Amino acid sequence: MNVFHRLTDLIRAGDWWIYKVSPIVATGIATSLLLGKSPVSMIGTLALLLVAISLVATFASLINDTCDIEEDRIAGKSNQMADKSRLYIAAIISICLGCGGLALSQFSQSVLAQVVYISNWAIFALYSIAPVRLKNRGLLGVVAMGLGECMLPHLFAGLLVCLRADLAIPTSWLS
């Protein structure tokens, strides 16, 4: 198996790429249209959005698998991180966080966009990491997933496009 396939398996890209990331990019495209901007003229912003959200999704997969190693072993489930050393796990999560920091630096002009983006990372950490581990807290886990997979990334998409277009968020976008 080549490096690309190993990486996409490790981050479980098949679990989220088309189903979760493409609608977020579509929100970015729709926002650009609402702003009267051609999506083609916003291609750099849409590419940044794709990279930034993919990094969040990658982090979510990595941190969840890392925190689920023991539970998955007991349940007999496969886990991409189970056979990895602690050093490898720390390195790959650190690389992901570092890349997320680089993405964050690309929209430093908007505190709101930064807060939403960081919140998206934080909600996945709170979902997976003990002692909070919202994953095991019923409705709170469901709410966390709704925030992390839907509300925060779509809000971020709109904010980023508005920021890069140097325009205010249209009221029609908020309805």
Phi and psi in degrees as GROMACS dihedral restraints (atoms count N, CA, C in turn):
[ dihedral_restraints ]
;  ai    aj    ak    al  type     phi  dphi    fc
    3     4     5     6     1   -79.3    20    10
    4     5     6     7     1   172.6    20    10
    6     7     8     9     1   -61.4    20    10
    7     8     9    10     1   -41.5    20    10
    9    10    11    12     1   -59.5    20    10
   10    11    12    13     1   -46.8    20    10
   12    13    14    15     1   -66.0    20    10
   13    14    15    16     1   -37.7    20    10
   15    16    17    18     1   -64.0    20    10
   16    17    18    19     1   -40.9    20    10
   18    19    20    21     1   -66.9    20    10
   19    20    21    22     1   -46.1    20    10
   21    22    23    24     1   -65.6    20    10
   22    23    24    25     1   -32.9    20    10
   24    25    26    27     1   -67.7    20    10
   25    26    27    28     1   -43.2    20    10
   27    28    29    30     1   -59.6    20    10
   28    29    30    31     1   -43.1    20    10
   30    31    32    33     1   -93.4    20    10
   31    32    33    34     1     6.5    20    10
   33    34    35    36     1    54.0    20    10
   34    35    36    37     1    42.5    20    10
   36    37    38    39     1   -57.8    20    10
   37    38    39    40     1   -31.8    20    10
   39    40    41    42     1   -64.7    20    10
   40    41    42    43     1   -19.8    20    10
   42    43    44    45     1   -82.2    20    10
   43    44    45    46     1   -19.0    20    10
   45    46    47    48     1  -136.7    20    10
   46    47    48    49     1   -17.5    20    10
   48    49    50    51     1   -56.7    20    10
   49    50    51    52     1   -65.2    20    10
   51    52    53    54     1   -73.2    20    10
   52    53    54    55     1   -42.0    20    10
   54    55    56    57     1   -73.4    20    10
   55    56    57    58     1   -30.6    20    10
   57    58    59    60     1  -114.8    20    10
   58    59    60    61     1   -36.5    20    10
   60    61    62    63     1   -81.5    20    10
   61    62    63    64     1   -41.3    20    10
   63    64    65    66     1   -62.6    20    10
   64    65    66    67     1   -38.3    20    10
   66    67    68    69     1   -63.6    20    10
   67    68    69    70     1   -30.4    20    10
   69    70    71    72     1   -68.5    20    10
   70    71    72    73     1   -42.5    20    10
   72    73    74    75     1   -63.8    20    10
   73    74    75    76     1   -37.7    20    10
   75    76    77    78     1   -61.3    20    10
   76    77    78    79     1   -36.1    20    10
   78    79    80    81     1   -63.3    20    10
   79    80    81    82     1   -39.5    20    10
   81    82    83    84     1   -62.3    20    10
   82    83    84    85     1   -42.8    20    10
   84    85    86    87     1   -65.0    20    10
   85    86    87    88     1   -45.6    20    10
   87    88    89    90     1   -61.5    20    10
   88    89    90    91     1   -40.1    20    10
   90    91    92    93     1   -63.6    20    10
   91    92    93    94     1   -42.0    20    10
   93    94    95    96     1   -62.0    20    10
   94    95    96    97     1   -39.3    20    10
   96    97    98    99     1   -65.5    20    10
   97    98    99   100     1   -41.2    20    10
   99   100   101   102     1   -61.8    20    10
  100   101   102   103     1   -30.5    20    10
  102   103   104   105     1   -82.4    20    10
  103   104   105   106     1    -4.0    20    10
  105   106   107   108     1    78.8    20    10
  106   107   108   109     1    19.3    20    10
  108   109   110   111     1  -104.9    20    10
  109   110   111   112     1   139.0    20    10
  111   112   113   114     1   -70.2    20    10
  112   113   114   115     1   133.3    20    10
  114   115   116   117     1   -56.1    20    10
  115   116   117   118     1   -30.2    20    10
  117   118   119   120     1   -64.4    20    10
  118   119   120   121     1   -38.6    20    10
  120   121   122   123     1   -70.9    20    10
  121   122   123   124     1   -16.1    20    10
  123   124   125   126     1  -104.7    20    10
  124   125   126   127     1    16.7    20    10
  126   127   128   129     1   -59.3    20    10
  127   128   129   130     1   -37.6    20    10
  129   130   131   132     1   -64.3    20    10
  130   131   132   133     1   -41.2    20    10
  132   133   134   135     1   -66.1    20    10
  133   134   135   136     1   -43.5    20    10
  135   136   137   138     1   -64.9    20    10
  136   137   138   139     1   -35.3    20    10
  138   139   140   141     1   -66.4    20    10
  139   140   141   142     1   -42.3    20    10
  141   142   143   144     1   -61.2    20    10
  142   143   144   145     1   -43.1    20    10
  144   145   146   147     1   -58.8    20    10
  145   146   147   148     1   -47.1    20    10
  147   148   149   150     1   -59.4    20    10
  148   149   150   151     1   -46.4    20    10
  150   151   152   153     1   -65.6    20    10
  151   152   153   154     1   -47.3    20    10
  153   154   155   156     1   -61.3    20    10
  154   155   156   157     1   -44.8    20    10
  156   157   158   159     1   -71.6    20    10
  157   158   159   160     1   -35.9    20    10
  159   160   161   162     1   -63.2    20    10
  160   161   162   163     1   -35.1    20    10
  162   163   164   165     1   -66.0    20    10
  163   164   165   166     1   -41.3    20    10
  165   166   167   168     1   -62.4    20    10
  166   167   168   169     1   -45.9    20    10
  168   169   170   171     1   -63.5    20    10
  169   170   171   172     1   -38.8    20    10
  171   172   173   174     1   -62.5    20    10
  172   173   174   175     1   -46.7    20    10
  174   175   176   177     1   -58.7    20    10
  175   176   177   178     1   -44.6    20    10
  177   178   179   180     1   -58.3    20    10
  178   179   180   181     1   -44.4    20    10
  180   181   182   183     1   -65.7    20    10
  181   182   183   184     1   -45.2    20    10
  183   184   185   186     1   -64.1    20    10
  184   185   186   187     1   -47.2    20    10
  186   187   188   189     1   -70.5    20    10
  187   188   189   190     1   -37.3    20    10
  189   190   191   192     1   -66.7    20    10
  190   191   192   193     1   -46.0    20    10
  192   193   194   195     1   -62.8    20    10
  193   194   195   196     1   -39.9    20    10
  195   196   197   198     1   -62.3    20    10
  196   197   198   199     1   -44.2    20    10
  198   199   200   201     1   -75.5    20    10
  199   200   201   202     1   -16.2    20    10
  201   202   203   204     1   -99.3    20    10
  202   203   204   205     1     4.5    20    10
  204   205   206   207     1   -52.6    20    10
  205   206   207   208     1   -52.7    20    10
  207   208   209   210     1   -68.3    20    10
  208   209   210   211     1   -45.2    20    10
  210   211   212   213     1   -60.7    20    10
  211   212   213   214     1   -41.8    20    10
  213   214   215   216     1   -66.3    20    10
  214   215   216   217     1   -37.3    20    10
  216   217   218   219     1   -61.5    20    10
  217   218   219   220     1   -47.2    20    10
  219   220   221   222     1   -62.6    20    10
  220   221   222   223     1   -38.7    20    10
  222   223   224   225     1   -80.8    20    10
  223   224   225   226     1    -7.6    20    10
  225   226   227   228     1    76.0    20    10
  226   227   228   229     1    20.7    20    10
  228   229   230   231     1   -91.6    20    10
  229   230   231   232     1   150.3    20    10
  231   232   233   234     1   -75.4    20    10
  232   233   234   235     1   151.9    20    10
  234   235   236   237     1  -148.0    20    10
  235   236   237   238     1   122.3    20    10
  237   238   239   240     1   -62.5    20    10
  238   239   240   241     1   -22.7    20    10
  240   241   242   243     1   -96.7    20    10
  241   242   243   244     1    -8.7    20    10
  243   244   245   246     1   -58.6    20    10
  244   245   246   247     1   -37.0    20    10
  246   247   248   249     1   -98.2    20    10
  247   248   249   250     1    10.7    20    10
  249   250   251   252     1   -94.5    20    10
  250   251   252   253     1   147.2    20    10
  252   253   254   255     1   -73.1    20    10
  253   254   255   256     1   160.0    20    10
  255   256   257   258     1   -60.9    20    10
  256   257   258   259     1   -37.4    20    10
  258   259   260   261     1   -63.0    20    10
  259   260   261   262     1   -45.0    20    10
  261   262   263   264     1   -60.3    20    10
  262   263   264   265     1   -47.1    20    10
  264   265   266   267     1   -61.2    20    10
  265   266   267   268     1   -46.7    20    10
  267   268   269   270     1   -61.3    20    10
  268   269   270   271     1   -41.1    20    10
  270   271   272   273     1   -66.0    20    10
  271   272   273   274     1   -46.7    20    10
  273   274   275   276     1   -68.8    20    10
  274   275   276   277     1   -37.1    20    10
  276   277   278   279     1   -69.7    20    10
  277   278   279   280     1   -38.1    20    10
  279   280   281   282     1   -64.4    20    10
  280   281   282   283     1   -40.5    20    10
  282   283   284   285     1   -62.4    20    10
  283   284   285   286     1   -44.3    20    10
  285   286   287   288     1   -60.9    20    10
  286   287   288   289     1   -46.3    20    10
  288   289   290   291     1   -62.6    20    10
  289   290   291   292     1   -41.3    20    10
  291   292   293   294     1   -62.0    20    10
  292   293   294   295     1   -43.5    20    10
  294   295   296   297     1   -64.9    20    10
  295   296   297   298     1   -37.1    20    10
  297   298   299   300     1   -63.1    20    10
  298   299   300   301     1   -38.5    20    10
  300   301   302   303     1   -63.9    20    10
  301   302   303   304     1   -38.8    20    10
  303   304   305   306     1   -64.5    20    10
  304   305   306   307     1   -41.6    20    10
  306   307   308   309     1   -61.9    20    10
  307   308   309   310     1   -44.1    20    10
  309   310   311   312     1   -56.7    20    10
  310   311   312   313     1   -37.1    20    10
  312   313   314   315     1   -66.6    20    10
  313   314   315   316     1   -16.9    20    10
  315   316   317   318     1   -80.5    20    10
  316   317   318   319     1    -9.1    20    10
  318   319   320   321     1  -134.3    20    10
  319   320   321   322     1    42.0    20    10
  321   322   323   324     1   -68.8    20    10
  322   323   324   325     1   -11.8    20    10
  324   325   326   327     1   -74.1    20    10
  325   326   327   328     1   -13.8    20    10
  327   328   329   330     1  -123.4    20    10
  328   329   330   331     1   107.9    20    10
  330   331   332   333     1   -62.9    20    10
  331   332   333   334     1   -38.7    20    10
  333   334   335   336     1   -63.0    20    10
  334   335   336   337     1   -45.0    20    10
  336   337   338   339     1   -62.3    20    10
  337   338   339   340     1   -40.0    20    10
  339   340   341   342     1   -65.1    20    10
  340   341   342   343     1   -42.7    20    10
  342   343   344   345     1   -63.3    20    10
  343   344   345   346     1   -43.4    20    10
  345   346   347   348     1   -64.1    20    10
  346   347   348   349     1   -43.5    20    10
  348   349   350   351     1   -64.1    20    10
  349   350   351   352     1   -47.0    20    10
  351   352   353   354     1   -64.2    20    10
  352   353   354   355     1   -38.8    20    10
  354   355   356   357     1   -60.9    20    10
  355   356   357   358     1   -35.4    20    10
  357   358   359   360     1   -63.6    20    10
  358   359   360   361     1   -42.0    20    10
  360   361   362   363     1   -64.8    20    10
  361   362   363   364     1   -44.8    20    10
  363   364   365   366     1   -64.4    20    10
  364   365   366   367     1   -38.0    20    10
  366   367   368   369     1   -64.1    20    10
  367   368   369   370     1   -36.7    20    10
  369   370   371   372     1   -70.6    20    10
  370   371   372   373     1   -34.3    20    10
  372   373   374   375     1   -65.6    20    10
  373   374   375   376     1   -45.4    20    10
  375   376   377   378     1   -65.1    20    10
  376   377   378   379     1   -30.9    20    10
  378   379   380   381     1   -65.9    20    10
  379   380   381   382     1   -38.2    20    10
  381   382   383   384     1  -101.3    20    10
  382   383   384   385     1   -36.3    20    10
  384   385   386   387     1   -90.0    20    10
  385   386   387   388     1   129.8    20    10
  387   388   389   390     1   -71.8    20    10
  388   389   390   391     1   150.6    20    10
  390   391   392   393     1   -88.7    20    10
  391   392   393   394     1   -10.9    20    10
  393   394   395   396     1   -69.0    20    10
  394   395   396   397     1   -56.6    20    10
  396   397   398   399     1    34.0    20    10
  397   398   399   400     1    70.3    20    10
  399   400   401   402     1   -58.1    20    10
  400   401   402   403     1   -21.9    20    10
  402   403   404   405     1   -54.8    20    10
  403   404   405   406     1   -32.1    20    10
  405   406   407   408     1  -100.1    20    10
  406   407   408   409     1    17.2    20    10
  408   409   410   411     1  -120.0    20    10
  409   410   411   412     1    36.5    20    10
  411   412   413   414     1    57.6    20    10
  412   413   414   415     1  -122.0    20    10
  414   415   416   417     1   -58.5    20    10
  415   416   417   418     1   -34.8    20    10
  417   418   419   420     1   -60.8    20    10
  418   419   420   421     1   -36.7    20    10
  420   421   422   423     1   -66.8    20    10
  421   422   423   424     1   -40.3    20    10
  423   424   425   426     1   -63.8    20    10
  424   425   426   427     1   -44.3    20    10
  426   427   428   429     1   -62.8    20    10
  427   428   429   430     1   -43.3    20    10
  429   430   431   432     1   -59.3    20    10
  430   431   432   433     1   -43.1    20    10
  432   433   434   435     1   -66.8    20    10
  433   434   435   436     1   -38.1    20    10
  435   436   437   438     1   -62.1    20    10
  436   437   438   439     1   -42.3    20    10
  438   439   440   441     1   -65.2    20    10
  439   440   441   442     1   -48.3    20    10
  441   442   443   444     1   -72.2    20    10
  442   443   444   445     1   -37.6    20    10
  444   445   446   447     1   -93.1    20    10
  445   446   447   448     1   -17.9    20    10
  447   448   449   450     1  -128.2    20    10
  448   449   450   451     1   -70.1    20    10
  450   451   452   453     1   -60.7    20    10
  451   452   453   454     1   -53.4    20    10
  453   454   455   456     1   -64.4    20    10
  454   455   456   457     1   -45.6    20    10
  456   457   458   459     1   -66.6    20    10
  457   458   459   460     1   -34.9    20    10
  459   460   461   462     1   -70.1    20    10
  460   461   462   463     1   -40.0    20    10
  462   463   464   465     1   -61.3    20    10
  463   464   465   466     1   -44.1    20    10
  465   466   467   468     1   -59.9    20    10
  466   467   468   469     1   -42.4    20    10
  468   469   470   471     1   -57.4    20    10
  469   470   471   472     1   -47.9    20    10
  471   472   473   474     1   -63.9    20    10
  472   473   474   475     1   -43.9    20    10
  474   475   476   477     1   -62.3    20    10
  475   476   477   478     1   -44.0    20    10
  477   478   479   480     1   -64.2    20    10
  478   479   480   481     1   -44.0    20    10
  480   481   482   483     1   -63.9    20    10
  481   482   483   484     1   -43.7    20    10
  483   484   485   486     1   -62.2    20    10
  484   485   486   487     1   -43.3    20    10
  486   487   488   489     1   -60.0    20    10
  487   488   489   490     1   -50.0    20    10
  489   490   491   492     1   -71.3    20    10
  490   491   492   493     1   -23.5    20    10
  492   493   494   495     1   -85.8    20    10
  493   494   495   496     1    -6.6    20    10
  495   496   497   498     1    59.2    20    10
  496   497   498   499     1    41.1    20    10
  498   499   500   501     1  -130.8    20    10
  499   500   501   502     1   156.6    20    10
  501   502   503   504     1   -74.3    20    10
  502   503   504   505     1   157.8    20    10
  504   505   506   507     1   -67.2    20    10
  505   506   507   508     1   125.7    20    10
  507   508   509   510     1   -68.9    20    10
  508   509   510   511     1   141.8    20    10
  510   511   512   513     1   -61.6    20    10
  511   512   513   514     1   -30.0    20    10
  513   514   515   516     1   -65.9    20    10
  514   515   516   517     1   -26.1    20    10
  516   517   518   519     1   -70.3    20    10
  517   518   519   520     1   -31.2    20    10
  519   520   521   522     1   -80.3    20    10
  520   521   522   523     1   -15.7    20    10
